[in-house]
Amino acid sequence: MASAFPPSSIRPILNEVTSLLTSRKETISIAETAAGGIISASLLSVPGASKFYRGGLTLYTLESRIQFAGWTEENKKSYNGPNAEVVSGLAKNVREKLGSTYCLCESGTAGPGGSGVTPNRKPDFVALAVASEDGVVTEETTTGVNGDREKNMVEFARLGLELLRRVISEKAEGPKI
């Protein structure tokens, strides 16, 4: 009987990412919000995860970001939903604190509701970032599954791992001339 975890849509990307990290002796830390720990749990489901996984935070509340991710009360007051700036800052902070080669950060609106006032507050929106010594790569996108909370959470994790795979792969190829 096949295991239901990690989700089947994540497995191929997960295998690629963990193989790259292991073969290059690089490490990853995770800062996730709406994915609720799926990214970390998926990475930890791989035998030998201690070779590449430095740690992770599920920063679901704004208060947790103050306590664990370098946020201030000013960040909390000015927060207007997930966006590239938010995930970039969280990724840089967590990478530095955990001393990893990369930090993948995800923040989204999983649904079923959302304020809907701006696109980043509608269910299925996610902002992603990967921080490394070379800087931060960000992406904002939608999943296309609207208010299905569970599907969005899995899609946020999959999209985050895809971004991480691209960043690692581009670094492996070297600079473009």
Disulfide bonds with the S-S distance in Angstrom:
none
